Amino acid sequence: MFVSLSAYGGTDLHTSLNALAEAGVRQVQLSVGVRPAANNMQVLQQFGFEYMVHSNFAMNENQYRYDLVSSDTYLSEFERMFQFCNTLGIPGYSFHTGQYDSRHVQPAEAYATFVNNLKQVLELAERYNVKLATETMYPSNNSTRWVLDNEPDILRFLAEDLPVGIVADAAHVKIGVTKGTMTKALLRTLLEHSKLTEIHLSDNDGLKDIHQALSMPSEWFLPLIRQYKSRAPLVYEGRMNGWTSAEVREHLANVKEQLRGRLVGIQASQSS
C-alpha cells in the first residue's frame, strides 16, 4: 500500500519521508502537501523509496498547476513533470482534471477543453514514455468547478477512446453521493473498470475533501466494494500530520486489516 505525502504533509520533504520511513513505509506517492524546495530531488534520491507521483507535487522550489482547463502553460508544466518522472524512473503520472468558473464557462465547454488539451499532453507523454491517469473529482461549494465532478461526465470519460487511466477516489465519490451528483454504484463501476489505475482512500464529512484519517472499524465505502480482479495500487491519503511513528504504523496496519479480503487483487494484504 502506498502512502501519499498529502497524508503526512505540512512540513519539508525530508521530515515527511523520514517520519514515514520510521513507521515502516517504503512505498510513497509524491503529492501536494510538502513544502517546495530546491533540494527536493536530492531528498527523494537519498531515501530511494518506491515512488508514484500525483497532482501538484513540488519537485523543486516552485509549485506548478498542471491544470488542463484554465492554465495557459500546461504543456510546459506537464513536460517538466515527465522529465521528473524519467529522472526517478517513475513510469506514470496521475493528475487532477482542471478547474473553471461556472459563471462564465459551461460544463460541456470545460469538458471539451479538458479532452482537447489532454490529447496534446498525450503526445508529450508518449515521447517521454510516461503513462497518464486522471482522477475522479467532486462537486465544490462555490462557482469554481472541477471537470469530472459528476457521474455522467465520469462515465462519459471512461468511454472516451483515449489511453488514459482513471484514479478512483473513494472520498471524492462520498462527496458526490452526499451532494447528489453521484450514486454509490459509481464506486463499484470504477473499481471494476479496465482503465482503473489507482485507488485513493481517505474520509471526509461528505461536504469537503478534508483527507480525514479513516476511523475504525468500519467505513462508509467498505460495504459498497465487491471483489474484483484489478491490480491497481491502493494509495492512502488520510491525514496523519504530527503523529508519532508508532501511531502511523498502527493506523496503517488497521487500515490494511479492514481492507484485507475486501479488495481482492490490490496490495492491501502486503506488508509494505
Secondary structure as the mmCIF struct_conf table of DSSP 4:
data_model
#
loop_
_struct_conf.conf_type_id
_struct_conf.id
_struct_conf.beg_label_comp_id
_struct_conf.beg_label_asym_id
_struct_conf.beg_label_seq_id
_struct_conf.end_label_comp_id
_struct_conf.end_label_asym_id
_struct_conf.end_label_seq_id
STRN STRN1 PHE A 2 SER A 4
HELX_RH_3T_P HELX_RH_3T_P1 LEU A 5 ALA A 7
BEND BEND1 TYR A 8 TYR A 8
BEND BEND2 GLY A 10 THR A 11
HELX_RH_AL_P HELX_RH_AL_P1 LEU A 13 GLU A 22
TURN_TY1_P TURN_TY1_P1 ALA A 23 GLY A 24
STRN STRN2 GLN A 27 LEU A 30
TURN_TY1_P TURN_TY1_P2 VAL A 32 GLY A 33
BEND BEND3 VAL A 34 VAL A 34
HELX_LH_PP_P HELX_LH_PP_P1 ARG A 35 PRO A 36
TURN_TY1_P TURN_TY1_P3 ALA A 38 ASN A 39
HELX_RH_AL_P HELX_RH_AL_P2 ASN A 40 PHE A 47
STRN STRN3 GLU A 50 VAL A 53
STRN STRN4 HIS A 54 HIS A 54
BEND BEND4 SER A 55 ASN A 56
BEND BEND5 MET A 59 GLU A 61
TURN_TY1_P TURN_TY1_P4 LEU A 68 SER A 70
BEND BEND6 ASP A 72 ASP A 72
HELX_RH_AL_P HELX_RH_AL_P3 TYR A 74 LEU A 88
TURN_TY1_P TURN_TY1_P5 GLY A 89 GLY A 89
STRN STRN5 GLY A 92 PHE A 95
STRN STRN6 GLN A 99 ASP A 101
TURN_TY1_P TURN_TY1_P6 SER A 102 HIS A 104
BEND BEND7 VAL A 105 VAL A 105
HELX_RH_AL_P HELX_RH_AL_P4 PRO A 107 TYR A 128
TURN_TY1_P TURN_TY1_P7 ASN A 129 ASN A 129
STRN STRN7 LYS A 131 GLU A 135
BEND BEND8 ASN A 141 SER A 143
STRN STRN8 THR A 144 TRP A 146
TURN_TY1_P TURN_TY1_P8 VAL A 147 LEU A 148
BEND BEND9 ASN A 150 ASN A 150
HELX_RH_AL_P HELX_RH_AL_P5 GLU A 151 LEU A 158
TURN_TY1_P TURN_TY1_P9 ALA A 159 ALA A 159
BEND BEND10 GLU A 160 GLU A 160
BEND BEND11 PRO A 163 PRO A 163
STRN STRN9 VAL A 164 ASP A 169
HELX_RH_AL_P HELX_RH_AL_P6 ALA A 170 LYS A 179
TURN_TY1_P TURN_TY1_P10 GLY A 180 GLY A 180
BEND BEND12 THR A 181 MET A 182
TURN_TY1_P TURN_TY1_P11 LYS A 184 LYS A 184
HELX_RH_AL_P HELX_RH_AL_P7 ALA A 185 LEU A 191
TURN_TY1_P TURN_TY1_P12 GLU A 192 GLU A 192
TURN_TY1_P TURN_TY1_P13 SER A 194 LYS A 195
STRN STRN10 LEU A 196 LEU A 201
STRN STRN11 ASP A 203 ASP A 203
BEND BEND13 GLY A 206 LYS A 208
STRN STRN12 GLN A 212 GLN A 212
HELX_LH_PP_P HELX_LH_PP_P2 ALA A 213 SER A 215
BEND BEND14 MET A 216 PRO A 217
TURN_TY1_P TURN_TY1_P14 TRP A 220 PHE A 221
HELX_RH_3T_P HELX_RH_3T_P2 LEU A 222 LEU A 224
HELX_LH_PP_P HELX_LH_PP_P3 ILE A 225 GLN A 227
HELX_LH_PP_P HELX_LH_PP_P4 ALA A 232 PRO A 233
STRN STRN13 LEU A 234 TYR A 236
TURN_TY1_P TURN_TY1_P15 ASN A 241 GLY A 242
HELX_RH_AL_P HELX_RH_AL_P8 SER A 245 LEU A 259
TURN_TY1_P TURN_TY1_P16 ARG A 260 ARG A 262
BEND BEND15 LEU A 263 LEU A 263
TURN_TY1_P TURN_TY1_P17 VAL A 264 GLY A 265
BEND BEND16 ILE A 266 ILE A 266
HELX_RH_3T_P HELX_RH_3T_P3 GLN A 267 SER A 269
BEND BEND17 GLN A 270 GLN A 270
#
